[in-house]
Amino acid sequence: MTLRPILIHPDPRLKKLCDPVAAIDRDLRRLADDMLATMYEAPGIGLAAPQVGVLRRLFVMDCIKDHAAAPQPMVLINPEVTWVSEATRTYEEGCLSVPEQFADVTRPAEVRMRWTTLEGKVVEEQFDGLWATCAQHEFDHLNGKLFLDYLGPLKRQMITRKMEKLKRERARETF
């Protein structure tokens, strides 16, 4: 497994619509393994392929935060939302592509998704709580949408400026 660099906003690749995964092969399995390792190392609870520069419809997540509990890594290939609840939930979201920035985002409290597993099986599952928030957040990435897009223009602009400054600082550190 290889840890992959995570793109930082603003990056044009984070705003692109991702292409469907055409085949589940060794390269895709390696990508999924790398993404899970990168997500856990970050640390985070979800990571979408465009965040590591791969514009394919794939994301990984594991919302188990209790270190004593067994991890529950999930790999969702070509996910689609099949239902959302009318009830909503507001959660303070963050993003590995927008480090150390958090904001309240309101989303449907529950969501049902259908996706293909690494074994090629099509499954459908309903998520609630943190799992629902994470699944919707990562799904948004596949459509070129960040949690910042749910914020007002001033807050979004303030966070974007902070990310631009962070990218400049990191660029200077590499020299």
N, C-alpha and C positions, 0 to 999 in steps of 0.2 A: 504494500500500500504506500501511496505517495501523498503527502500533504500538498494540496494545491493552493496557490495564492487566491485570495478572495478579492474580487473587484470592489473598489470603493466608489460610492456615488460622489460626484456625477461621472458616469462612464456610459457612453452611448449604447454599449452592449446590454446594459441593464434595462434599457427602454425598448428593446426589440421583442417582437412576437416570436416565440420559439417554434421550430419545426417539430412535427411529430417524430417519434423514434420509429425508424423503419424496421429495425431488426434487433433482437436481443442476442448479442454475440459476446465474445470474450472482451472486446474493447468496452462495451457498455457495462459489463459486470465489473471490470476494473474501475471505470468511472464511478460507479455506484459505491464500490469499496473505498475509493479515494475520497469521495464526497462525505461518506459517513465518518471516516477518520478525520477529515478536515473539520467537520461539524463538531465532533466530540472534542477535538483539540482546541477549538476557538475560544471558549466553549459556547455552543449554541444548541437549540432544539430543532432547528430545521435549516436546510440549505438547498437551494434550487440550482440546477445546472448552469443557468446564465450567470450566476454569481461566481462561478469558476471559469467563465468565458466560453462555455459550451451552450450553444443556442438550440437545445433540444428540450422536449417536454418531459422532464424528469425532475423529481425532487425526493429528498430524503428527510425523515424526521424521527425524533424520539423525544417525547414529552415527559419521560420519567425523570423527575428531578431528584428523587430520593436516591442518594448514593448507595444505600444498603439494598435497594430493590434491583432486580435484574433489568438490564436495558431492554427496550422493545424497539429496535431499529426497524424502520419501514422504508421501502423503496417503492415509489409510485411512478410508474411509466405511463405516459399518455393519459394522465388523469383528466376526468371530466366531472363537473358538478352536476348531480342529477336532482338535487333538492336542497333548499335552504329553508330554515324556520322563519316564521314571521317575527318571533321573539328575537331581540337583539341582546348583545352583551358588549360592554366596553371593557377593554383590556389595555394596559400600558404595554405597547409593543416596542420592540427594538429590532435591529437587523444587523447581521454580520457585515453587510455592505454599507452600513451607516453606524459605525462603531461609537458606542458610548452615548448615543442619542436615543431618547425614548419619548413616546407621546401616546396619549389615549386615542384609540381607534375603536369605533363602534362597527360591529359586524353581526351577521346572523349568529344566534347562540348555538345553533346546530347546523350541520351540513352533511349531506350524503354525497359520497364520491364513488366513482367507478374507475378502476385503473387496471393495468396489467402488471403482474409481478415479474420478478427476474426469471421465474420458472415458466413464464408464458401464460399463466392462468389469469383470467379476468375475474376480479373480485369487486364487490361493492360493500361499503361499510359506512355507517353513520357515526360521526364524531360530535362530541360536545365538549364543553369546558375549554381548557387550554389546547387540547387536540384539535378542536374545531377552529380556534383562532389560528393556530399554526398552519393547519392544512390550507386555510383560505389565504393566509399571508404568502405561503410558498406558491400556491396556485397562481396568485397575482403576478409573481415574478415571471411565470411562463408567458404571461400576456404583457410583459413590459411595464408592470405597475409596481410601485414601491409603496410602503405604508405612508411615506411622505405625501403621496398624492391624495390622501384622505384629510390632510391638514389644511388650514387656511394658508393663504399666500405668504403672509409675513413669517409665520413659524417655519414654513417650508423653505423660504429664502434664507432665514437665519441658520437653519441646519445645513443647507447647501453650502453657505459660506464657510461654516466650520469644517465641512468635509473637504472643501477646496484647500483650506489652510492646512489641514492634516495631510493631504496628499503632497503639498509643497514641502512640508516638514519631512515627510518620509522620503521624498525624492532627494532632499539635501543630505539625509543620513546615509544614503547609499553611495555617496561620492567620497 
